Amino acid sequence: MTFLSPYQPQILSLFRIMSGLLVLQHGTTKILSFPAGPMNGVSIASMGGIAGVIELVFGVLLVIGLFSRLSAFILSGLTAVAYFIAHMPQGFFPLLNGGELAALYSFGFLYLASAGPGPWTVDAMRGQG
């Protein structure tokens, strides 16, 4: 699969954008009640509300590529905490405790914090990439 190697930077940007969009929807459902779901209307003063604000703010920053490494690092920590608070008490195995997505998010965001955002970023357009 070396034919994809020349596109590694662009694929990294796509990974950052899609990861940001996916976590952003968690924030929009909690804070903006869109899309409609069981987490709508969470109080901002609650743990879920605080997580929603973080998902909303840093998800947007990650999607546009502004302060991407910091945003990814914060989201990695948030999703790790979500795993240990919401899923780990239900059992050890992510497959059984419903924590696969939180664990994958955490390591994906940690990778982005380490690897960087790729070339398609607001930071790169500002000459700070």
Order of alpha helices (4+ residues) and beta strands (2+ residues): alpha-alpha-alpha-alpha-alpha-alpha
